[in-house]
């Protein structure tokens, strides 16, 4: 589809990464807790905007690599697959209590803070550089159209997921606090899927 290899897997991978706890997740939960659904929606917009900035920075690097060095691009694809598997293994073998720290959100500045929290996340740009090459088909790649389709897909899925998370923020936080073993089990399951993605995408 538009030069995207395995569009279904691409969408599934986006949902999986959104579900992993991180600064953006804590920002959405904190914003919803303070400002209700309006605060959560504003933070959602900030997160999506920050993601899009990082995404297009990554696209610039990936596009240049694809055009100038096809063999090196293939190597980056394998490195990206290994990166996904590495993240998955970290989740599988992580010790309890090693989650990211919650973020502090000031009332009335939900969108701005969510944007900068996302933009300054040091792992985000690495993720996008590793993520994009995995789903680009060099044979059917259409340049900017392919990247735009990928960016739009990420934005739409992120908006739906984040708004649903905000709507059920209170229920989610109560479940995590009441059932820490369930939360850990879900993290390990996500890790297994990430390792599987890495193996599948690295296979010829």
C-alpha positions in Angstrom: 0.0 0.0 0.0 1.6 3.2 -1.2 5.1 1.7 -0.8 4.4 0.6 2.8 5.4 -3.0 3.4 2.8 -4.9 5.4 0.4 -2.1 6.3 -1.5 -4.2 8.8 1.7 -4.9 10.8 2.7 -1.2 10.6 -0.6 -0.2 12.2 -0.3 -3.0 14.8 3.2 -1.9 15.7 2.0 1.7 16.2 -0.7 0.6 18.6 1.8 -1.6 20.5 4.3 1.2 21.0 1.5 3.6 22.1 0.5 1.1 24.7 4.0 1.0 26.2 4.2 3.3 29.3 6.5 6.3 28.9 6.6 10.1 29.4 3.7 10.7 26.9 1.5 8.2 28.7 2.1 9.8 32.1 1.6 13.3 30.5 -1.8 12.3 29.2 -2.9 10.7 32.4 -1.7 13.6 34.5 -3.4 16.2 32.2 -6.7 14.3 32.3 -6.5 14.0 36.0 -6.0 17.8 36.4 -8.0 19.2 33.5 -10.6 16.5 32.7 -11.2 15.4 29.1 -10.4 18.9 27.8 -7.0 18.8 29.4 -6.4 15.3 28.0 -7.5 16.4 24.5 -5.1 19.3 24.6 -2.3 17.1 25.8 -3.1 14.6 23.0 -2.7 17.4 20.4 0.7 18.3 22.0 1.9 14.7 21.9 0.8 14.3 18.2 2.5 17.5 17.2 5.7 16.6 18.9 5.6 13.1 17.3 5.1 14.7 13.9 8.2 16.9 14.3 10.4 14.0 15.3 8.8 11.8 12.6 9.6 14.2 9.8 13.2 14.8 11.1 13.6 11.0 10.9 12.0 10.9 7.4 14.6 13.4 6.1 17.4 11.1 7.2 15.7 7.9 6.0 14.8 9.4 2.6 18.4 10.6 2.1 19.7 7.2 3.0 17.3 5.3 0.8 18.2 7.5 -2.3 21.9 7.6 -1.9 22.8 4.2 -0.3 20.3 1.4 -0.9 22.6 -1.2 0.6 23.2 0.9 3.7 19.4 1.4 3.9 19.0 -2.4 4.0 21.6 -2.6 6.9 19.6 0.1 8.8 16.5 -2.1 8.3 18.2 -5.0 10.0 19.5 -2.7 12.8 16.0 -1.4 13.3 14.6 -5.0 13.6 17.3 -5.7 16.2 16.4 -2.5 18.1 12.8 -3.6 18.3 13.8 -7.0 19.6 16.2 -5.4 22.1 13.4 -3.2 23.5 11.2 -6.3 23.7 13.8 -8.2 25.7 14.2 -5.3 28.1 10.5 -5.4 28.8 10.5 -9.2 29.2 13.4 -9.2 31.7 12.8 -5.9 33.4 12.6 -6.1 37.2 9.5 -4.8 39.0 9.5 -1.1 39.8 11.7 0.0 36.9 9.0 2.0 35.1 9.5 5.6 33.9 8.9 8.3 36.5 5.6 10.3 36.3 5.9 13.8 34.9 4.7 17.0 36.6 2.1 18.9 34.7 1.1 22.5 35.3 -2.6 23.4 35.0 -3.6 25.3 31.9 -0.5 24.4 29.8 -1.4 20.9 28.8 -0.7 21.1 25.0 2.6 23.0 25.4 4.0 20.7 28.0 2.9 17.6 26.2 4.6 18.9 23.0 7.9 19.6 24.7 7.9 16.4 26.8 7.4 14.4 23.5 9.9 16.5 21.5 12.7 16.2 24.2 12.2 12.5 24.7 15.8 11.2 23.8 14.5 7.8 22.8 11.8 9.0 20.4 14.0 10.1 17.5 16.0 6.8 17.7 12.7 4.9 17.6 11.5 6.7 14.5 14.9 6.2 12.7 14.6 2.5 13.5 10.9 2.2 12.9 10.4 3.8 9.5 12.9 1.8 7.5 11.3 -1.5 8.6 8.1 -0.8 6.7 9.4 0.9 3.6 9.3 -1.2 0.4 12.2 0.1 -1.8 10.7 -1.5 -4.9 7.3 0.3 -4.6 8.4 3.4 -2.5 6.8 6.6 -3.7 8.9 9.1 -1.9 7.0 11.9 -0.1 3.7 10.2 -0.7 4.8 7.1 1.2 6.1 9.1 4.1 3.0 11.3 4.2 0.8 8.2 4.3 2.9 6.7 7.2 2.8 10.1 9.0 -1.0 10.4 8.6 -1.5 6.8 9.8 0.5 7.4 12.9 -1.3 10.7 13.6 -4.8 9.2 13.2 -4.0 6.1 15.3 -2.3 8.2 18.0 -5.3 10.5 18.2 -7.7 7.7 18.6 -5.6 5.8 21.1 -4.7 8.9 23.2 -8.3 10.2 23.4 -9.5 6.7 24.4 -6.8 6.6 27.1 -7.8 10.0 28.4 -11.5 8.9 28.5 -10.6 5.9 30.6 -7.7 7.4 32.4 -9.2 7.0 35.9 -10.1 3.4 35.2 -6.7 2.6 33.8 -4.9 4.1 36.8 -7.1 2.2 39.2 -6.5 -1.1 37.4 -2.7 -0.6 37.4 -2.6 0.2 41.1 -4.9 -2.6 42.1 -3.3 -5.3 39.9 0.4 -4.7 39.5 1.0 -8.3 38.4 -1.5 -7.9 35.6 0.3 -4.7 34.5 3.7 -6.5 34.5 2.2 -9.4 32.6 1.0 -7.1 29.9 4.4 -5.4 29.6 6.0 -8.8 29.2 3.5 -9.8 26.6 4.2 -6.5 24.7 7.9 -7.5 24.9 7.2 -10.8 23.3 5.3 -9.1 20.4 8.2 -6.7 19.9 10.7 -9.5 19.7 8.4 -11.2 17.2 8.2 -8.1 15.1 11.9 -7.8 15.0 12.4 -11.4 13.9 9.6 -11.2 11.3 10.8 -8.0 9.8 14.4 -9.1 9.7 13.5 -12.3 7.9 14.0 -12.2 4.1 
